[in-house]
């Protein structure tokens, strides 16, 4: 699947993996990218990416990815200006890490992980990515129906592609009850969407990055990273966002790729 002249939506586009994906898409001649992020810095990032690419391809959209009206407005806007969206990478995500159960040293009482925190992480990391993908698939399905097309056939070119951002934490990770649950949940969502969306010619797959040099990982503190992550990583370093972005664009472009791809730099959790 040639990415040139395609229109993409990338959430979490102001930094980390999302920004790197947009930059890599520009190198692959993508026509346009809706760069979506809750941070106002997304506007400056779009300007920087356009300057680096020597053309205007990145269009900034500031807003909450869990907001249904905002999601619809992004698709409406970019589609009217650039054409039907056929690539979707939902890279926006959060962590709210803590032990699932903790004993208060003073009272001896247990404190369980706050339900409100769990629900927030689920909304941002699981429900939102699924619905950004479904929004794109729904619009592709409508476009096909308007042209009298029904079940997609191999003689047609692939109509669209989705890549979800999982994590090595999907296998379980101490202190990440909410985050790990959402990333594992994306496995079921991606597998189901792949089975259904191929009716319209849309592929869906999932990438599991290891510890990547992003603001989210650096927020752990580099002392923590040096002591608790790098010693268990075969490469001995954090993964560059550009390495993850290259793998994502490979998954978007190669129509034979399905299922899951682990890009973990050889990281293995300590016993």
Secondary structure, DSSP 8 states (H G I E B T S, - for coil): ---TT-EEEEESTTSHHHHHHHHHHHHTT-SEEEEEESSTTHHHHHHHHHHHHTS--EEEEES-TT-HHHHHHHHHHHHHHH--EEEEEE-------B-SEEE-TTT--EEE--HHHHHHHHIIIIIHHHHHHHHHHHHHHHHHHHTT--S--TTS---EEEEEE--GGGG--TTBHHHHHHHHHHHHHHHHHHHHHGGGTEEEEEEEE-SBSSHHHHTT-HHHHHHHTGGGBTTSS-B-HHHHHHHHHHHHH-TT--EEEEE-TTB----
